[in-house]
Amino acid sequence: MHLIQAASDPSLLASSELAGHPFLADALAEPSPKIVETCRIARELARAGHKCVIWSYFVRAVEHLADLLRDLRAEYIHGGVDTTPDETVTDSREAKIRRFHDDPSCMVLIANPAACSESISLHRVCHHAVYVDRTYNAAQYLQFYKQSFTRAFTSGQFTSRFP
């Protein structure tokens, strides 16, 4: 998993046992090109009036991207986000999904597949997805890719996926 983290966002390793490694120090000196490109794509889509979903397997990457994309009023969902049908709870999974659906200024939803790949429908508001990282489990990746694609994007709609 450390290799995937290093390839996606080396800052994820800053508090790991690899933190003192000289190669990591070099990687931490600059922002991750993958994260920079993900933010560029999200901002470009937002400028064109399009919402997007950004997928990452790593909780810290999900939160980091949400912080970097505050200007787009990004919402995030991972396993640490509470689930409740209580509409007065503003930081719940359901409230975040509702904001992404209903708030025209909320242009990005950043999510962890384990917490958000089931039981949501995004096809009415979102036709673009960015995949930041993958796991080594090809079956999991292919299943998730297929599920997220078919849930978010119905046939006949303009769609883009990155990568």
N, C-alpha and C positions, 0 to 999 in steps of 0.2 A: 504494500500500500504506500510505503514511503516513496517509491518511484513514481507512482501516479500523482502523489501530492507534489513532488518536486517538479514534475512536468506541468502541472496545472497552475500551482501557486506555491513557490518555495517558502513563502512566509508561513505556510501551514506547519512547516517543520521547525520554526524558530524556537518553539518550546519543547522540542523532542530531544532525544538522546543524541541526535545528529547536529544539534545547534552549533557545536564548536568546530565542525568539519570545515576545512578551508574552502572547499567547493561550494558549500552552502553559504558561507560568508560572501563569496563573490555573487552568488545568485540573489542574495538579499539586498545587495547594494543598489539594485534597480527594481522597478516594478515588474511583475510577471508579464511578459508579452501576451500571454494567453488571456490574462485578466484585462489588460489594457485593450486588447482587440474585442473582447466580450463587451466591455463598456462602450467602445466606439460603435459597435453594431447596435446595441440597445439605444444609444443616443440618436443614431442615424434613423432608426425605425421610429423613434418617438417624434423626431422632427418632421417625419412624413405622416405623423398621425396614427402610427401603428403600435399596438401593444405587443409585448413579447414575453415569453416564459423562458427563464434561464434555469437549466438543470445542472446540479452538482451533487455528487455523493457525499461531500464533506461539509459538515455543519459549519465549521469555521469559514469555509469558502462561501457558503450561502450568506452568512452574516456579513462577511467582508464585502461581498458584492453589493449587498443591500446598503451598506454604509457608503460605498463609492457611488452608488446610484441614487442617493438621497434626493438629488435635484429632479429626478423623475418620479419621486414619491414611491419608490420601490417597496413592495411588501415581500416578506419572506416566510417560508414555511419549512420547518424541519421537525424532527421527533420531539424537540423540547417545547414546541408551541402547543399550548393547551387546546383541546377540542371540547366544545360545549355548544349546545343549541341556544344558550342564554344570550340574547341579542344585546344585553347591556355590557357584556365583556368585549372590550374593543381590541384586545390582543389575541383573540382566539383564532384558530385555523379558519373557522367559518367566517368570522368578521373580516379577516384578511382576504379571503376569496371573494366575499361580497364587495369589498372595496375595489378589488381588481376588476370585478365585473361592472360595478356601478359608478365608480369615480373616474370621470374622464381625465383627471390629472394623474392618476395612478397608472403609469405606463408599463411597469415591469413587475412581474411576479418571479421571485427566485425561490426555487424549491428543491428539496431533496426527494428523490424518487420513492424512498421508503415511506415518507410521510405524506406524499401528495400525488402519487401516480394512480391511486384508486379513488373512485367515486367523485370525481370533479369533471365538470364539462366546461371547456373554455372556448368552444368553437364559435360562439356568438360574438366574442369580443377579441379573440386573439388568433392570429394565423401565422405566427412566427415563433420559432424555438431555437435556442442556442444551447448546445451541449458542451459544458466546460470540461468534463472529465468522464472517464469510464472505469469500470473495474476490470479485473482479469477474467471474470466469469463471462464468457461469450454468450452463454444462454441467457443469463440475467440481462446483459446489455441488449441483446436482440429482442427479448420479450419486452423490456422497458421501452425500447425505441419504437417497437410496433404499437404497444399500448398507448404511449404518449402521443404518437402520431395519429392514430385512429380516434382517440378521444378528443384531441384538440382540433383536428382538422378533418372535416368531412369532404368527400369527393366533390370536385367542381369548384372548390374555393382556391384562391391564390394562397400559396403557402411557401414559406422558406424555412429551411433548416440549416443550422450552422453547427458543426461541419456537415 
